[in-house]
Amino acid sequence: QVQLVESGGGLVRPGDSLTLSCAVSNDWQIGWFRQLPGTEREFVAAVSRSGRKIKNSDSLRGRFGASRDRTKAYLQMSDLRHEDTGVYYCAARWERWESVGDTQADYTSWGPGTQVTVST
């Protein structure tokens, strides 16, 4: 288990970009999920321990992407839309190799979430 806290959420306008961050060492593989109003939590993107392997949701590829350095993981979001409004979560799992998980069950630690609101 590792303690995670997301940061960088807030209110943005349609078309804006926003980057979320999660302070975590590269001992942990990181996934990003979101929960939109009235829906279940869904996978957004994931990055391996080294940062070399990235997996994105098919529906969000091209607008959302994950990255990391040695002390933080990031979720870069561009061309934000009203329908991207929701709570975004950072999740971690210990992973010896370079695989990335894309389901909630893959992850053992979760942050409390940060609200992203896209509105005019």
C-alpha positions in Angstrom: 0.0 0.0 0.0 1.1 3.5 -0.7 -0.5 6.8 0.1 -1.6 8.8 -2.9 -3.0 12.3 -3.3 -4.0 13.8 -6.6 -3.6 17.5 -7.3 -4.3 19.9 -10.1 -8.0 19.5 -10.5 -10.3 22.5 -10.8 -12.7 24.5 -13.0 -11.7 24.9 -16.7 -13.4 26.0 -19.9 -14.2 23.7 -22.8 -11.2 23.4 -25.0 -8.7 24.0 -22.2 -5.9 21.7 -21.1 -5.2 20.6 -17.6 -2.6 18.3 -16.0 -3.2 16.3 -12.9 -0.4 15.0 -10.8 0.1 12.3 -8.2 3.2 12.2 -5.9 4.6 8.7 -6.0 8.0 7.1 -6.5 8.7 4.9 -9.5 8.5 1.8 -7.3 4.9 1.8 -8.2 3.0 1.4 -11.5 0.3 4.1 -11.9 -3.2 4.1 -13.4 -5.6 7.0 -13.8 -9.3 6.5 -13.6 -12.3 8.8 -13.5 -15.9 8.7 -12.4 -18.3 10.8 -14.3 -21.7 11.8 -12.7 -24.1 8.8 -12.7 -21.5 6.4 -14.1 -19.1 3.8 -12.8 -15.4 4.5 -12.4 -13.6 4.0 -15.7 -10.0 3.5 -16.9 -8.3 6.6 -18.4 -4.6 5.9 -18.8 -1.7 4.0 -17.2 2.0 4.3 -17.1 4.6 1.7 -16.2 7.2 2.1 -13.5 9.9 3.4 -15.9 7.5 5.6 -17.9 8.3 3.8 -21.1 5.1 1.9 -21.4 1.8 3.8 -21.6 -1.7 2.6 -22.1 -4.7 4.8 -22.9 -8.4 4.4 -23.0 -9.4 3.9 -26.6 -12.1 6.6 -26.3 -9.8 9.2 -24.9 -6.6 8.5 -26.9 -5.4 11.7 -28.5 -6.8 13.9 -25.8 -5.6 12.2 -22.6 -2.2 10.7 -21.8 -0.2 9.5 -18.8 3.5 10.2 -18.0 5.8 10.2 -15.1 9.1 11.1 -13.6 10.9 9.7 -10.6 8.7 11.4 -8.0 5.3 12.1 -9.7 2.9 10.7 -12.2 0.9 12.9 -14.5 -2.3 12.9 -16.5 -2.3 15.4 -19.3 -5.7 16.3 -20.6 -6.4 18.5 -23.6 -9.4 19.7 -25.5 -11.5 19.2 -22.4 -15.3 18.9 -22.9 -18.3 19.2 -20.6 -18.6 15.4 -20.6 -15.1 15.1 -19.0 -16.5 16.6 -15.8 -16.0 14.2 -12.9 -13.7 13.0 -10.2 -10.3 11.8 -11.3 -8.3 9.2 -9.4 -4.7 8.1 -9.2 -4.1 4.4 -8.4 -1.0 2.4 -7.7 0.2 -1.2 -7.7 3.5 -2.8 -7.1 4.7 -4.3 -10.3 8.1 -5.9 -10.7 8.2 -5.5 -14.5 6.8 -3.2 -17.1 3.3 -4.2 -17.5 0.4 -1.8 -16.9 -3.1 -2.5 -15.6 -6.3 -1.2 -17.1 -8.9 -2.4 -14.6 -9.7 -1.2 -11.1 -9.0 -4.7 -9.7 -5.4 -4.4 -10.9 -4.7 -1.6 -8.3 -4.2 -1.8 -4.6 -3.9 1.8 -3.5 -6.1 4.7 -4.4 -6.1 8.5 -3.9 -9.2 10.3 -2.7 -9.8 11.8 -6.1 -9.7 15.4 -7.5 -12.7 17.1 -9.1 -12.4 18.3 -12.7 -15.2 20.6 -13.8 -15.5 21.7 -17.5 -17.9 24.5 -17.8 -18.5 27.8 -19.5 
